[in-house]
Amino acid sequence: MKTAAYIVAFAAFSLMGCTAETGTEEVSDTSEEALTAGTGNFGYWVVTRRDYRKCVSPLCGGFFAKRLNLALTTCADGSKQAECYVSGVDLAPLGLSEREASDLLASVAEGKALVKARVRRTKFGATTIGSLAAVEGWLGATGSAPDGTFFRAARNGLVCKTAPCPTTTAFTLNTNDSHPVIDTILTSTTDPASAEALDRAARSLGTKQGILVAGGLMLPKCAVPSPSCGPKVIATEFYLPVVAREGKACGGRGMSSCGTDQFCYWKAGDICGAADAPGTCIYRPEMCIKIYKPVCGCNGKTYGNECMARAAGASVVSNGACP
């Protein structure tokens, strides 16, 4: 199914009403299905779309949510619908900076991000309205329109003496289905992934959390067993976890990379991270004043001024043009 205008989340939800708020509660789902392949957060993954209706908030203007990979969604009032209205997505539980949360929410609204969330149910008189409290955030790596089934793919620790060896397991979200596969193909998306995104995905696949993938299973028939012939996941889009990085240390041995639109910034005295000196994750500026005051970047390139260097994701090693 085409889901270009959608985002992913996980929960149960609400329909509308109009009276004074009388109380909010968080709904916990401890069913086996809610475990979503062992990640430890309870609830349901859903796909949502923006609600463009005009009325008094929170009765509209939020999102319509549909349980991912399944035909019906359980709404906050207990009914089962093709999709249910939720008033919003709260990203505060993710611990992101204000800018990071704003960027993620914008991607959510554009259908380029996935969130996993618990449901909050609020009573407005006799009416129940649901909202989502995110416990995980995931950002699309390429911006391609996701198509097909949604999986969580992660290495399973299997060591084989013969080929093919299914070293990865693809868990179908919102079900108990799992599929051992020999590979996860991330190079078939409509918009190609960057080398950095592919590298991050490869590292994330080796963790218990893994990555999220939209796509399908390829089940070739192998006349002769070989390392390259076996079941595979072919991605139409893949998603990487969003974690708080703004202001955090980076660039040193064993430290994480910075978030999207951020770069690792070193002060002049840090000599571009020489001797494993850590930098700090900061956002690249979106606009720079065109004043010519050349600087030499840590990448050996000359920029018109320090702001332009930061916009290119480079710290400054010295004032003046590079030698």
URMO-V224195 format. One record per residue. N is the residue number from 0. RES is the residue in three letters. NEAR is the number of other ideal C-beta (glycine too) atoms within 10 Angstrom. Layout:
BEGIN
N;RES;NEAR
N;RES;NEAR
END
This chain:
BEGIN
0;MET;11
1;LYS;10
2;THR;21
3;ALA;13
4;ALA;13
5;TYR;25
6;ILE;27
7;VAL;27
8;ALA;34
9;PHE;29
10;ALA;34
11;ALA;25
12;PHE;34
13;SER;26
14;LEU;17
15;MET;17
16;GLY;16
17;CYS;12
18;THR;10
19;ALA;7
20;GLU;11
21;THR;11
22;GLY;8
23;THR;11
24;GLU;11
25;GLU;10
26;VAL;15
27;SER;10
28;ASP;17
29;THR;8
30;SER;9
31;GLU;6
32;GLU;13
33;ALA;17
34;LEU;16
35;THR;23
36;ALA;20
37;GLY;12
38;THR;17
39;GLY;9
40;ASN;15
41;PHE;19
42;GLY;26
43;TYR;27
44;TRP;25
45;VAL;33
46;VAL;26
47;THR;31
48;ARG;16
49;ARG;16
50;ASP;17
51;TYR;7
52;ARG;12
53;LYS;7
54;CYS;11
55;VAL;8
56;SER;9
57;PRO;21
58;LEU;18
59;CYS;15
60;GLY;16
61;GLY;24
62;PHE;26
63;PHE;21
64;ALA;33
65;LYS;23
66;ARG;25
67;LEU;25
68;ASN;19
69;LEU;15
70;ALA;8
71;LEU;13
72;THR;23
73;THR;18
74;CYS;22
75;ALA;24
76;ASP;18
77;GLY;8
78;SER;11
79;LYS;11
80;GLN;17
81;ALA;10
82;GLU;18
83;CYS;27
84;TYR;24
85;VAL;29
86;SER;22
87;GLY;17
88;VAL;24
89;ASP;17
90;LEU;21
91;ALA;9
92;PRO;13
93;LEU;19
94;GLY;10
95;LEU;22
96;SER;16
97;GLU;8
98;ARG;14
99;GLU;25
100;ALA;19
101;SER;12
102;ASP;21
103;LEU;25
104;LEU;20
105;ALA;11
106;SER;21
107;VAL;25
108;ALA;16
109;GLU;15
110;GLY;21
111;LYS;22
112;ALA;22
113;LEU;32
114;VAL;29
115;LYS;26
116;ALA;29
117;ARG;23
118;VAL;28
119;ARG;22
120;ARG;20
121;THR;19
122;LYS;18
123;PHE;18
124;GLY;11
125;ALA;8
126;THR;17
127;THR;19
128;ILE;26
129;GLY;25
130;SER;24
131;LEU;29
132;ALA;20
133;ALA;27
134;VAL;19
135;GLU;22
136;GLY;28
137;TRP;23
138;LEU;21
139;GLY;26
140;ALA;26
141;THR;21
142;GLY;16
143;SER;20
144;ALA;19
145;PRO;29
146;ASP;17
147;GLY;19
148;THR;21
149;PHE;22
150;PHE;29
151;ARG;23
152;ALA;26
153;ALA;22
154;ARG;15
155;ASN;15
156;GLY;9
157;LEU;11
158;VAL;6
159;CYS;11
160;LYS;5
161;THR;7
162;ALA;13
163;PRO;20
164;CYS;14
165;PRO;17
166;THR;17
167;THR;22
168;THR;20
169;ALA;25
170;PHE;22
171;THR;18
172;LEU;26
173;ASN;21
174;THR;15
175;ASN;11
176;ASP;13
177;SER;15
178;HIS;18
179;PRO;15
180;VAL;23
181;ILE;19
182;ASP;19
183;THR;23
184;ILE;15
185;LEU;24
186;THR;9
187;SER;12
188;THR;24
189;THR;11
190;ASP;12
191;PRO;14
192;ALA;23
193;SER;11
194;ALA;8
195;GLU;10
196;ALA;19
197;LEU;16
198;ASP;12
199;ARG;18
200;ALA;21
201;ALA;12
202;ARG;13
203;SER;19
204;LEU;20
205;GLY;13
206;THR;11
207;LYS;12
208;GLN;15
209;GLY;24
210;ILE;24
211;LEU;28
212;VAL;27
213;ALA;27
214;GLY;25
215;GLY;15
216;LEU;15
217;MET;13
218;LEU;11
219;PRO;11
220;LYS;5
221;CYS;12
222;ALA;7
223;VAL;5
224;PRO;10
225;SER;11
226;PRO;12
227;SER;11
228;CYS;15
229;GLY;19
230;PRO;17
231;LYS;23
232;VAL;24
233;ILE;17
234;ALA;29
235;THR;20
236;GLU;27
237;PHE;29
238;TYR;25
239;LEU;20
240;PRO;17
241;VAL;24
242;VAL;14
243;ALA;15
244;ARG;21
245;GLU;18
246;GLY;12
247;LYS;18
248;ALA;13
249;CYS;22
250;GLY;21
251;GLY;13
252;ARG;6
253;GLY;5
254;MET;15
255;SER;13
256;SER;15
257;CYS;22
258;GLY;24
259;THR;15
260;ASP;13
261;GLN;22
262;PHE;22
263;CYS;24
264;TYR;22
265;TRP;21
266;LYS;12
267;ALA;13
268;GLY;6
269;ASP;18
270;ILE;14
271;CYS;20
272;GLY;16
273;ALA;10
274;ALA;7
275;ASP;10
276;ALA;14
277;PRO;15
278;GLY;22
279;THR;20
280;CYS;23
281;ILE;18
282;TYR;18
283;ARG;17
284;PRO;13
285;GLU;7
286;MET;6
287;CYS;17
288;ILE;10
289;LYS;8
290;ILE;9
291;TYR;7
292;LYS;13
293;PRO;15
294;VAL;24
295;CYS;19
296;GLY;21
297;CYS;21
298;ASN;14
299;GLY;11
300;LYS;13
301;THR;14
302;TYR;22
303;GLY;15
304;ASN;18
305;GLU;19
306;CYS;18
307;MET;21
308;ALA;27
309;ARG;21
310;ALA;16
311;ALA;14
312;GLY;16
313;ALA;24
314;SER;25
315;VAL;19
316;VAL;19
317;SER;14
318;ASN;12
319;GLY;10
320;ALA;11
321;CYS;14
322;PRO;7
END
